[in-house]
Amino acid sequence: MVLLVLHSVISFASYRFFTVITLWPEGKAPVDISTPEQKAAGEKVIQFTEERRFTPMPVIFYIFGGYVALGATVVFSIFIWLRNI
């Protein structure tokens, strides 16, 4: 359980740290989507076209590989325990 919690915390932190968020397409001006009522009140609503997230593949492999290894360790431990009964 300690390894599972430790791996989960490290995976979450590495995902948050290494994930890059960019607005797509880059360089395109934002779009004004204000309603007439908002414009009359002096408010302005701006919308960017799309948000893209990029996570490096080694981070993804680390996360999934760690959970697969922990699962394999649990299965192997149960197998050894049942064999010794």
Backbone torsions as a table, in degrees:
resi	resn	phi	psi	omega
1	MET	NA	-37.5	179.8
2	VAL	-63.7	-43.1	178.8
3	LEU	-64.6	-38.2	178.1
4	LEU	-63.1	-46.4	179.4
5	VAL	-65.9	-43.7	-179.9
6	LEU	-62.7	-44.8	179.0
7	HIS	-64.9	-39.0	179.3
8	SER	-63.8	-42.9	179.7
9	VAL	-65.6	-45.5	179.8
10	ILE	-65.9	-38.9	178.9
11	SER	-64.4	-44.7	179.1
12	PHE	-62.5	-44.3	-179.5
13	ALA	-64.8	-42.6	-179.7
14	SER	-68.3	-36.5	177.3
15	TYR	-63.5	-46.8	-179.0
16	ARG	-66.6	-37.7	-176.8
17	PHE	-73.6	-40.2	-173.3
18	PHE	-95.1	-9.0	178.9
19	THR	-78.0	129.8	-179.2
20	VAL	-107.1	128.1	179.0
21	ILE	-108.9	124.5	177.5
22	THR	-129.0	154.0	175.0
23	LEU	-89.4	135.1	-174.3
24	TRP	-119.9	140.0	-7.6
25	PRO	-76.8	143.4	-178.8
26	GLU	-67.0	143.9	177.6
27	GLY	85.4	-10.5	179.3
28	LYS	-82.5	139.0	-178.0
29	ALA	-69.8	146.6	177.3
30	PRO	-66.8	157.5	-176.7
31	VAL	-102.8	132.1	177.2
32	ASP	-84.2	116.4	-178.5
33	ILE	-115.4	27.4	-178.5
34	SER	-67.4	139.9	174.7
35	THR	-81.4	161.7	178.4
36	PRO	-57.7	-34.9	178.7
37	GLU	-66.3	-39.6	178.6
38	GLN	-67.7	-39.9	178.5
39	LYS	-64.5	-38.9	178.9
40	ALA	-65.0	-32.2	179.1
41	ALA	-84.0	-1.0	179.9
42	GLY	84.3	13.1	179.7
43	GLU	-94.6	155.2	179.1
44	LYS	-138.1	129.2	178.9
45	VAL	-113.0	125.0	-178.6
46	ILE	-117.0	136.7	178.4
47	GLN	-125.6	131.5	172.3
48	PHE	-86.9	155.4	-171.6
49	THR	-66.9	-48.4	-174.2
50	GLU	-160.7	150.5	176.9
51	GLU	-110.6	131.5	178.3
52	ARG	-115.6	139.6	175.9
53	ARG	-116.1	133.5	177.9
54	PHE	-124.6	120.8	175.9
55	THR	-116.3	126.2	179.9
56	PRO	-59.6	143.1	-177.9
57	MET	-59.4	-37.5	178.0
58	PRO	-59.5	-32.9	177.8
59	VAL	-67.1	-43.5	179.4
60	ILE	-64.8	-43.6	178.2
61	PHE	-62.9	-39.2	178.7
62	TYR	-62.3	-45.2	-178.0
63	ILE	-63.2	-55.4	-178.1
64	PHE	-67.0	-40.5	179.9
65	GLY	-63.1	-37.6	178.2
66	GLY	-64.6	-43.2	178.9
67	TYR	-68.5	-36.6	177.0
68	VAL	-64.8	-43.0	179.3
69	ALA	-65.1	-40.7	177.2
70	LEU	-64.6	-40.6	177.1
71	GLY	-64.4	-42.1	178.6
72	ALA	-64.6	-36.6	178.1
73	THR	-64.9	-40.5	178.0
74	VAL	-64.9	-45.5	179.5
75	VAL	-62.3	-44.4	179.4
76	PHE	-63.4	-41.5	178.9
77	SER	-63.9	-40.7	177.0
78	ILE	-65.0	-40.7	178.1
79	PHE	-61.0	-46.7	179.1
80	ILE	-63.9	-41.7	-179.8
81	TRP	-63.7	-42.8	179.9
82	LEU	-69.4	-31.4	179.9
83	ARG	-69.3	-30.6	-177.0
84	ASN	-87.9	-3.8	-179.5
85	ILE	-75.8	NA	NA
